[in-house]
Structure formats: C-alpha cells, structure tokens
C-alpha cells in the first residue's frame, strides 16, 4: 500500500455489514475518485468478495489466522481472503488481540504469501518491538480512545511521535495512527506528527454522510500535497 493513506475499518457495524458494506464502499469510492488519495477499506471476511467486485479500492481483511488448508474449523485463511480479492489484512486490532507468537507467525505466513499486514498496536513500546518482524505498516491506537469523539491527535499526540521514533530506530516502517479520527485536522495533524496516515472507523461508518466525511478526511492529506 502506498502512503500517505487513510484506512477505513468497517468493523462489524450494521451500517457496514452485508449490502450496507457495498453501499458504504461505493460512497467512499465516489470520494476517492475525485482525488488521487490512497484510501483502503477493511471489511468483514464474508463481505470481501462482493465489495471487491463492486468498487475499485484496495480491500483488506480485518483479521487472518496463520493456518493453512486443513482441519481448522472457523479459522480465516490467508489463501481464502486473498482469493476473494483482499490485498492484505489488519492484525491484532485492540478488539481482536493476539498473542506474540500468533502475531509473529501470522506476519511470516502473510509475507510468504505476498499479503500485506497492517499491524495494530496499543502503544509505542509494542510498535518498536514488533517492528523487528517487518509488518508492512504499523497502526498505533490507544484503546481507550477508540470509538470516541476525541482524536488521538488531540488527546495523546505524543504517542504518535514516540511510536514513529521507536519504529524508525528498528526500520522505516510507515506508522499510522487511529482512534477518534473524525475531521480533516485530525489527519493533517497526524502527518505533522510523523504518521503516514490514519486508521478510522466510526467517523466514517457511523456518519450520516460518509461521502462528505471521506472527502474531508482526504483533504487532511493535502499537507503533503497529494
Ligand atoms: O480500526 C480503527 C479504529 O479502531 C478506530 O476506531 O471508531 O475510533 O475511528 P474509531
């Protein structure tokens, strides 16, 4: 994925599930087509195929498991979501925490299968320690700010700077930030603080006008003249 980027996580809201996932993706695509912005969406595994067929946006899974074909009831295979059209996945979201061994194994499997990983972490220390495993992007999100109305860029700007510093000490993996992002200034501020984009959910998904909200977030990227 190219940066700077906005990744919109559909989560499991009613407004972003099933047919609504397709409708929402089309609104987002309409906003993206007016610009040259990089915008990806992370949708539920069962919605990937129909969303991929409906819009021209990079689509991510929200989670994958490190299992191969075989007896693994209920697991989400990298091969399956890739076949459905996903180009990568979120991993270790605060709402779907994984152990270190599962995270490192999954990153390795994704790399082997040429499948991108956006690793979510709750703080800068974890970001620094997981940078050694080379996920494609690292997204820092303070869990207590997720789903709220106050952006991480306002409430905890230092976490973004510290995360970038700790990750870059290991290697230059682009860092995103997320939690409470809902307006243009949240995106521009995140870039000023050293992030290469944002991870956002409710600001777009729960918005009455996701098209205008997406456009407004995209405007926040213009600090880098995109
Ligand atoms: O994955 C993005 C997310 O956790 C942030 O959620 O609703 O605060 O934008 P939200």
Boltz pocket constraint, residues with backbone or C-beta under 6 A from the ligand:
constraints:
  - pocket:
      binder: B
      contacts: [[A, 9], [A, 93], [A, 141], [A, 145], [A, 146], [A, 147], [A, 148], [A, 178], [A, 179], [A, 180], [A, 181], [A, 199], [A, 200], [A, 201], [A, 202], [A, 203]]
      max_distance: 6.0
